[in-house]
């Protein structure tokens, strides 16, 4: 099975909660999973030949939470071409804001530009419709894990 790093961007804890809920679901499928709350570029690079799941909320005008913003900039500016990377994205946001799920969409677009291979579709979770995001994310994670 796959070795999966779950990289989280969270302000109020929802994205971390989603990641922590995803971990046992993926482990039950036989995957080896580690959750990163404040990851370094070295943590990211340790999974460059493996699988990464990005779980991030969005702040401000489509911005990244502080605990993943630096990593995103490093991935964008220092990593470059990543054709061996397989990844997924769970983006948390609020559709009442103009840049709904902007951080997750931006991370996905960057990884696409770097030739990484997205597994499945990006999951956009709307806080106004799903105040408990794990009710939407857990079924998605179950399906996503089977695609690996």
N, C-alpha and C positions, 0 to 999 in steps of 0.2 A: 504494500500500500504506500501511500504518499507521506512525505515529511512536509508538514504544513506549519508556516509561521503566520500567526494572526497579529497584524499590526494595527493598533487602535489609535484613534484621534478622538479625544473626549474632553468635554468641559464639565458637564454635570454628572457624568458616570454612565449614561445610557449606552454609549458605544462599547465601553468596557464590559458592561453587563451583557450585552449581546455577544461579545467575544467569549466571555466566560461561559455563557450558555451554549455557544457553538462548540467549544472544546470537547465536552463529553459526547456530544452527538457524533462528532467526527472520530473520536477515539473508539466509540462503539463500532464504527465501520472498519476499524483496524488501522486508522491513520495515526501517525505520531504527530502530536500537536503541541505548540508552545505559543503562549500569548505574550505579546510585548506591549507594555503600557507607555514606555518612554524609550523607544528603540534608537539605537545608534546605526550609522551606516554599516558598520561591521556586522551587526545583527541582520540587516537586510541582505548583505552580500553572502552571509552564511546560507541563505535560502535561494540564491540566484539560479541554482540548478534544480530547485525544488518547486514548491508551491507556496504562494503567498495569498492570504486573504486580508484585504484591507477593510476595516470597519471604522468608519469615521463619521462624525457629525460635522455640521457646518456652522460657522459663526459669522457674525457681521455681514458683510456683503459677499458671501460665498467663500469666506476665508477658512483656513485650516485651524483647528484647535492648536494651542501652543505645543502640546506634547507630541504632535506629529508634523508641525510646520517645518521645523529644521530638517527632519528626515526627508520630507517631500522635496525641499529645495536641493538637498544633496543628491537625491535620486535623479532629479531633473537635470542638474548642472554637472554632476560628476560621474554618474554611472553610464549613461548613454545606452548603446545598443544592448538589448537583453533578450535575444531570441530563444534562449533556453528556459526563460522564466514562464511559468504558468501561474495565473492569478485569477482572483475573483474580487468583487467589490460590493460591500453593503454600505450604502450611503444613507445617513439619517439626516432628516431636515424637516422643515415646516413650510408647507406650500403657501402660507400667507406671506412669505418673503419672496422677493424678486429672484434671488439666486438660490432657489430650492435645490438642496443637495449639491451645492456647488463644489464643495471640497472633494466629494467622491467622484463627481463627474470630471473634475480637473485631473485627479490622480489617474483615472481611467484613460483619459485622452493622452496624458503624458506616456503612460505605459504602452499604449497603442503606437504612439510615435516612435517608441524605442523597440518596436517589434516583439514585445512580449505577447504571449498568447492567452487571451482571456478565456476562461472556462465559464460557460453560461452567460446569462445576461446580468447587467448591473442591477442590483436590487435597490430601488428607491423607497425609503420608508418615510411616510408622512406623519409627523407627530400629531397633526390635527385629526387624522383618521385612525391612527393606531398609537394611542398613548402608551401602551405596553408593547414596545417594538419586537420583543422576543416572540410574540404571538404570530408575527409575520415572518420573522427571520428564521426561526427554528425549522419550519417546513422547507424553506428555501435552502438552508444549510444541509438538511438531509438529502435533498435532491442534488445539490451541488457536489457533495462528497461522493456521490455515486458516479459522477462524471469523471472523476480523477483516475 
